[in-house]
Amino acid sequence: MNFRELPGFPPFFLDWVEGVSRATSFLSGRPDLETAATRAAELQKRHKSSPTALESALVFPNPGTAVVLAHARAAVAGGPLSVLLKCLTACRVAAALSSRGTLALPVCCVDSRSPGLAETESAWVLDFDARMREIFAADAGALSGDGFVEIIEQTAPGRQSTESLEFLRTNYGGQTLSSASCRFLSALAREFGLMVIDAEEPRFESVVAEKLKSVAADHPTVADVSTRREELRRAGYNLPDHESETAVLKAASQGLLLPVAVQVCDPAELGFRALIEPLFSRAGLPAPVAWPRASMTLLDPRSRKFLSRHRLGLNDLFADRDELLRRVLNEPARESALERFDVLETSIPERLAGFLELVQPDDYLREAVEASRGKMLYQVGKLKERFQMSAEARREAEQRQLERARNTLAPSGQLQENILSSIHFLLRNTPALVRFLYENLEFTKLEHQTLSVD
């Protein structure tokens, strides 16, 4: 599905994906494996003989390994589905590069603040009536496995997967939101070789701080970022100004410290990636290939059946609620049926009146016709009443089903991947869902994917 058919995608991302020159000029290279392999080869020559301080601190498995980097913001239960998709995209890209003979490692760097990433102070899940439930980071027990499972069972009671609940108990929890996120994401993608870094860990922060000092000493970096932001603005792309230049530089320093061949980006993050592009060349490094993370909506059987029955597409669910309900209920047909009842109630007396004009006043038929008219009007009235009751019952049922579909596929009028927590989907399936997503994720296609999950 074309990204333009769906809400929430920034103009810079849309133009860059479509290859519009005014957007592509801000980033070198396109997201393809050949370009990524070339960047990796350049980095391997540079880092194989002299690993960086951060590589040494992290104990990289092999010298000269190229990194496929994904940033994630610390979040309750690992964050929304988009975070898991981002990690899996990094894993798929790294695996594809490795299969071509380029040693690559997927790395996820978790931080409490990363430019271009949405705030995630809570986790959204659905109960089994598809009502949205919010779990806050401040909730008691939200940072322990047992405590989080207890909150889930209270907040969204239902038939959760016992296997997924046990997975949560075992693999979620930490002293901080960042450490809990790292532990959970690492467990989810462990089999795909994902390395998860806690950017708030002291050994990591110290190395990043030193790099920031050296970069700042060499270049007027804050001014560079401000200038680049102005260039983007003149091209028609206004990036949110709540992200400070210092925060942008901190994220950039991670890319300068690691041999990053590919950086997997969220749609909103891509613009901030364009901000720091010149810093790589000034540091004498090839800029990482910007690779959009996979964008996906998971279709459960119930929602899929609802869309099929009413001939709706995913993009239709983002339309005005009342207009969509009218379409689902086929209101014109209902109104036409009611009009026919009105016509019938009017035509019965009119037709019988014409017949009575032919009957003498004292004819016994007149009394029979009058009685029949009352009976016919009574029966038509009862049919109309029953039709209205049936239509109202259907309206209520369809309204519930529509709300369920919207909450499941387009919660709060936004993309599912940006709102619902990945744990929501695990609870309705099993941890094996992660491998299913990994195998079916179309990471080379620049479009939104819908995937049926039975």
N, C-alpha and C positions, 0 to 999 in steps of 0.2 A: 504494500500500500504506500502511495506517495506521501511523504511527510507533510506536504502542504494540505492534505485532506484532514489533518488532525491538528488539535490545538497545542499551544505551548512551545513550539519550536522557534528559536530566535531567527531573525532575518539573516544574520551572518552565517549561521549553520545551514539554512535552507539554500542560500546562494552558493556556499562553498560545496555542498553536496552535489549541486547541479552543475558545478564547474563554471559559474559566473566569474569572469576574469577579475572584477573589482574585489571579489572575496578571495579567490585563489592566490592573488598576488601577495597576500599577507602571510601565506604559509608555503614552504617549499615542499614539493613532492605531493603525490597523491597516495591514498591508502591502498597500495597493492604490494604483494609479497616480493616482487622483484626489486622495487625501490627499497623496501624494508631490509632485504638481504644485503643490498649494496651499503646501506647505512651501517648495518651490523658489521660488515667486513671492515669498514673504515675504523670503527670503534675497536674491533678486536685487535687490529694492528697496534693501536695506541695503548690499549689497556693490558694486553697479554703479558708484556714484559714488566709493567709497573702498575699493579692494581691500585685503585684509589684508596684513600683512608677509609671511606665508607665501605668499600668492598671488603677490606681487611677486617673492619669492625663487625661486619655482618657474616663473615666466614662464608664467602661465596663457594659453591661446590666445585667450580672449575674456573681457573684464571682465564680471562678473556671472554667470558660469557656475556652475550648481548642481553640487555634487559628490555622486556616489554612491560612498561610501567602503567599502573592505574592508580589514581588518587581516589580515596574514599573518605568521607567525613564520618567521624565516630558517631554511632547511632544505636538506639535501642534495638537489640536482636539483629544487629548487622545492617539495619537500614531497610529501605524499600527494595522492591524487586530489582530496580535499576542497578543497585550496587552489586548484587549477585551476577546480573547479566554483564556488568562491566568486568568483573573478575574473570568470568568464563570467556569473555571475548579475548582478554589478555592471554588466557590459557590456550585458546584455540590458535591465536596468532603465533604464539611461541612454539606450539606443537607443529604448526605448518612450516615455520622457519627451520626448526630442527630437522624435519623430514626432508628438507631441501639441502641439508648439510651445514646449516648455520646454527651453531649452538646458542640457544636462547632460553631465558628464564623468565616466567611471568612473576611480576612483583606487584603487590598492592601496598601502598603506603597510606596508613590510616592516621588522620589528624582531626583535631577538634574544629579546625577551620582550614578550608581549602577553597581558593577562589573559584567561583562558578558553580559550586556545589550547593544544593539546597540545604537549609537548616533541617535537622532531624532530631528534634527534642523529644519526639514521641514515635510510637509505632502504631500503625493502623491495621486492624484486623476486622474480619466480619464474623458475626455469630452465625448460627445456622438458620436464622431468618434473614440473613444478608443485611443486617443492620450494622452500621459502622461503629466500631469500638476503639477507643484511643487508650494506649498505655504510655504513661509518661516516664521519662528517665528518673524523675524524682520519686516515683512510686516505691514504697518499701519493698525490697526484694527484687527490684528490677535489674540488679546487677549480679544476681546469683541464679544458678540454674534451677534449683528447687523453688526459689522465690518466684522466678519468672513463670515457671509452669503453674504455680498456684494462682498467680495473677491471671494467666490465660484461662484457667479453668473457671475462675470467678467472672472474668470480664466477658468472655466469649464461650459460654458453656455449649457443649455439643459433643458430637462423636469424633473427637480428634484422633488422629493416628497415634496409637500407643508407642509405636516405634519412633515417631518424630518427637513425642514428649520425652522419651528416654534419651534421645539424641540431644535435646535441649538441656536436660538435667546434667548430662555428662560433659557437654562441650560449650556451654555458655556460662559466663561469669567472669568477674575480675574486680580489681580494686577501683578501677576507673572505667568510664564509658568507653574510652579508647582501648584499653586492654581487653575489655569484654568483647568489643567488636572484633579485635584482632584474633582472639581465640576462636570465635564463632566462624568467621570467614575462613580462617585457616582449616578448620575442621570440615567445612562445606566443600572446599576445593582441594583438599589435601591430595586426593588421588590424581589430580591433574598437575601436580608439581608447583602449586602456587606458594610463593614465599610472601608472608604478610609482615610488614614492618610497622611497629608502633612509633610514629613520628614524635610522640611525647616521651619516649624512653630517653633517659639521660644521655646514654652513649650516642644515640642518634642526634639528639638536639645539640650536643656539644660540637659534633663534626659539622652539622649544618650551620651553626653559629660562626664557626671559624671560616667556613667557605663564604658566608655572607660578608664577613669583614674583608676578606681578600678581594672579592668581586667588587665591593664598594670602593676599595682603595684603588682598583685599577680603572674603574669606569664610573661616570655619574649615573648610576643605574636607576635611581628614582626618577631623575629627569628624563632618562631614556624611555621608561615605561609611560610617563606622562605624555611625552611627545608621540609615542606610538598610539596611545589612546586617542589623541587629537587627530592623528592620521585616519584612524578607523572612523572617528566621528565625521570627518569631512567626506569619507566614502559612503556615509549613510548608515553607519553601524554605531549605535550608542550602547556601550557596555554599562551595566549597573555601576554607579559610582560609590556604592557602599563598601566595595572591596578596596582596601587601601593598597597603595603601591608596595608597601612593605610586605603585606600578606602575599601579593603576587610574586614578589622576589623570593620569598621564603620557599614557595612552591617551585619556583624556577631553580633554586639552588639544589634541590633534590635531583633534578634532571642533569645538572652540571656535575654532581658528585658521583652519579652512577653512569655506566656505559649504556645509556638509553637509546635504543634503536627505534623503538615505537612507543608513543604515548597514547593510550586509549583515553578518549575524551567523551564526556557527556556533551549533549548539544549546547548547553549554556557555557560549558567549560571551554569549548573550542575557541571562543572569542578571546578568552584570557590566555589561551595558548598562543594566539596570534600576537598578543602583547609582548611576550618574552622571546619571540623568534630571533630578533637580532642579537640577543645576549649570547647565543650559542656560537655564532660566527666570531664574535668579539673575544670569546674565550678559546677560540681555535678548535671548536668542536662542530661536527656535523649536527644539524638540528634533527631531533627525532621526527619520524614520520607521524603526523597526527592521524589517528585511526578512530573513527566514531564507534562508540560501543554499540553492540546490537540493541535494537529497540524492538520490543515484543509485547504483545498482549496474549495472555493465556486464556483459552476458551474452555470452560467447563461444559459438560454435556447439556445441562439445563439451559444455560445462556445460549449455547449454540442452537438448541432447538427453538428457543424463543425468537432468535434472529431469523432463522429459516422460515418459521411459520408466518412471520409478518414481513418477510422479504426486506429485512433491514441490514444495512452494513454497519460496521463498527463506527464509522464516522457519523452515522445518523444518531447515535446515542448522545452526541454532544450538542444536539439541537435543543431548542426551547422545549422544556418539559411538557407544557400544556399542548403545544402543537404536535409533539411526538405522541402524546397520549391520544389525541384526536385521530392521528393516523393509525395507531395500533387498534383503536376501537372501531375504525371505519365509521366515523360519525355521520358522514353523508348518507350512508346506507340506512343507518338507524333513523335519522331524521326523515328520510324518504318513506320508511315504513310507517312512522307516526302520522305523516301527512296522509297516507292512504287510509289509515283508520279514520282520520278526520273527514276525509272525502266520503268514506262509507257511511259514517254517522249522519252526514248531511244528505247523501243521496237516497238513503232508505225512506225517510219521510217524503222527500220530493217525488219519488217514483210511486209510492203508495198513494200520495195525494192525487196523482194523475189517474190512478185506477179508480179511486173513490168518486171522481167526477162522472164516471160511467155508471155508478151504482145509485139506485133510488134511495132517498132518505130513509125509507122504512124497510129497505132490503136487509135481510138478516146477515148478508155478507159484510155490511159495513161494520157491524160489531166484531165479526171475526177478523177483519182486516186491522181494525184498531188494536185488537188484542195481539195479533201477530206482530204489528209494528213495535209494540212495547217489548215483546219477547226478543225480537231481533236486535233492537237497540241495547237491551240488557246484555245479550250474549256478546255483541260487538264490544260493549263497554268492558265486560269481563276479560275478553281476549286482549283488549288494549292494556288493561291493568296488568294482566299476566305478562304481556310482552315487555312492559315498562319495568316490572319487577325483575324479569329475567335479564333485561338489558343492564339494569343497575347492578345486579349480582355479577354479571360478566364484567362490567366496568370496574368494580372493586377488585375482582380477581386479576384482571389484566393490569390494573394499576399496581397491584402488589408485585406481579411478575416483571413489570417494567422497572419498578424501583429496584428489584433484586438484580436485574440485568445491568442497570445503570451503576449501582453500587459495586457490582462485581467487575464490570468491564470499563466503566468510566466514572469512578468514584469522585464525587464533588466536581464533576465536569472536567476532570483532568485525566491524563493517561494513567491507566492501572499501574504501570511500572514505577510511576513517580509517587504513588500514594500508599498502596498496600504493601505491607511488610513481606519479605520473602518467607518469613515463618508462617504467614497465613496460608501459603500454598503448600508448604511442607506438612502442616497440620491436617490438610485435607487429602494428602497423598502419603508418601513416605520419603525418607531422605534419598531414595533412588531417583526422585524427581530431578535432582541436580544433574545426575548423569544424563537423563533424558533431555534436559535443556542443553547440556554441553554438546550432545551428539546432533541435536536438531537446530542448533543456533547457526544461522546463515551469516557468518561474520564478514563475508566479503561483499554482501549486497547492501547498497546504500538506500534502504527502504525499510518501512515498518513491517514487521512480521507478525502474523497471527498463528498461534500454535494450539492445536486441540490437545487437551489433557483429559483423558478418560479415567 
